[in-house]
């Protein structure tokens, strides 16, 4: 698959390299094309680097890691994004003392979808610190590390789940893009675990479905009044 990555930060670099190792075609874009070319040179695997516009044109899937700036500002035109899958990994800024306000009324992913209405926006990879990607793929598979995925287009979610499996993650389908409000809040909590609780960057929250209890000594769940 052809993947264009807009931005050359930690997340973009790490995921691009991992996907390149799995045989995907990778093109990094940056406001400074020399920076993107430098990342591609470091990554190897016939990856490429250039401008943001070139990355957007190149990819069937676009990984968007530019925080706080919409694609219409980053690209000369968003027309080339029509019909493409846009993976949004961004979280809001961490406030001082992790003193977050209430659950957001609109997620960053929903705002991005408004900015590029002809694209298929998927929220993914916002609950993982960069260091965790260094474990890809076998330790991730062993520990069943979950990555949470939501978007309004089913095919786009399934494609993203396949990309997550390629690099060792256990993808969890979280339904429509509205769920990004909860996933971004989960990203806030995981960053609190990492920094506020001092658990470090390898702290994650994964989904495990336990076997049903063989006996019901507690009287089973009762319906509410």
Residue pairs with C-beta under 8 A, 6 or more apart in sequence:
1 19
1 24
1 25
1 60
1 61
1 159
1 163
2 24
2 25
2 27
2 58
2 59
2 60
2 61
3 16
3 19
3 24
3 25
3 26
3 27
3 59
3 60
3 61
3 62
3 63
3 163
4 27
4 28
4 29
4 54
4 55
4 56
4 57
4 58
4 59
4 61
4 62
4 63
5 12
5 15
5 16
5 26
5 27
5 28
5 29
5 55
5 59
5 62
5 63
5 65
6 12
6 29
6 52
6 55
6 56
6 62
6 63
6 64
6 65
6 66
6 71
6 74
6 75
7 29
7 30
7 63
7 64
7 65
7 66
8 28
8 29
8 30
8 35
8 36
8 39
8 49
9 65
10 130
11 65
11 89
11 125
11 130
12 28
12 63
12 65
13 28
13 39
13 43
14 130
14 133
14 134
15 63
15 125
15 133
15 167
16 26
16 28
16 39
16 43
16 47
16 63
17 26
17 43
17 45
17 47
18 133
18 136
18 137
18 166
18 167
19 26
19 163
19 166
19 167
20 26
20 43
20 44
20 45
20 46
20 47
21 45
22 166
22 167
24 163
24 166
25 46
25 47
25 58
26 40
26 43
26 45
26 47
26 48
27 40
27 47
27 48
27 49
27 50
27 54
27 55
27 58
27 59
28 36
28 39
28 40
28 47
28 48
28 49
28 50
28 55
29 36
29 49
29 50
29 51
29 52
29 53
29 54
29 55
29 56
30 36
30 39
30 49
30 51
30 52
31 51
31 52
31 74
33 49
33 50
33 51
33 54
35 49
36 49
36 50
36 51
36 55
37 48
37 49
37 50
38 49
39 47
39 49
40 47
40 48
40 49
41 49
48 58
52 74
52 75
53 75
53 76
53 77
53 80
55 62
56 62
56 71
56 75
56 78
56 80
56 81
57 80
59 84
60 84
60 85
61 84
61 85
61 86
61 87
61 159
61 160
61 163
62 81
62 84
62 85
62 86
62 87
62 119
63 87
63 89
64 71
64 86
64 87
64 88
64 89
64 90
64 112
65 89
65 90
66 74
66 90
67 90
67 91
67 93
68 90
68 93
70 111
70 112
70 115
70 116
71 78
71 81
71 86
71 112
71 115
71 116
72 78
72 115
72 116
75 81
78 115
78 116
78 118
78 119
81 116
81 118
81 119
82 118
82 119
83 118
83 119
83 120
84 119
84 120
85 119
85 120
85 122
85 153
85 156
85 159
85 160
86 112
86 116
86 119
86 120
86 121
86 122
87 122
87 124
87 125
87 160
88 108
88 109
88 112
88 121
88 122
88 123
88 124
88 126
88 180
89 123
89 124
89 125
89 126
90 108
90 109
90 126
91 108
91 126
91 184
91 187
91 188
91 191
92 104
92 108
92 184
92 188
94 188
94 191
94 195
95 101
98 188
98 191
98 192
98 195
98 196
100 188
103 181
103 182
103 185
104 181
104 184
104 185
105 181
106 181
107 123
107 177
107 178
107 180
107 181
107 183
107 184
108 180
108 184
109 121
109 122
109 123
109 150
109 177
109 180
109 184
110 177
110 178
110 180
110 181
112 121
113 119
113 121
113 152
113 177
120 151
120 152
120 153
120 155
120 156
121 151
121 152
121 156
121 177
122 149
122 150
122 151
122 153
122 156
122 157
122 160
122 177
123 148
123 149
123 150
123 151
123 174
123 177
123 179
123 180
123 183
123 184
124 147
124 148
124 149
124 150
124 160
124 164
125 147
125 164
126 148
126 183
126 184
126 187
127 146
127 147
127 148
127 183
127 186
127 187
127 190
127 204
127 205
128 145
128 147
128 204
129 190
129 194
129 201
129 202
129 203
130 201
131 201
131 202
132 140
132 145
132 201
132 202
132 204
133 167
135 145
135 168
136 167
136 168
136 169
137 166
137 167
137 168
138 168
139 168
140 167
140 168
140 169
140 170
141 168
141 170
143 206
144 170
144 206
144 207
144 208
145 168
145 169
145 170
145 204
145 206
146 169
146 170
146 171
146 172
146 204
146 205
146 206
146 207
147 164
147 169
147 170
147 171
147 172
148 172
148 174
148 183
148 186
149 157
149 160
149 161
149 164
149 171
149 172
149 173
149 174
150 157
150 173
150 174
150 175
150 176
150 177
150 178
150 179
150 180
150 183
151 157
151 160
151 176
151 177
152 176
152 177
157 173
160 171
161 171
161 173
164 170
164 171
165 171
170 206
170 207
172 207
174 182
174 183
186 205
189 205
190 203
190 204
190 205
193 199
193 203
193 205
194 200
194 201
194 203
197 203
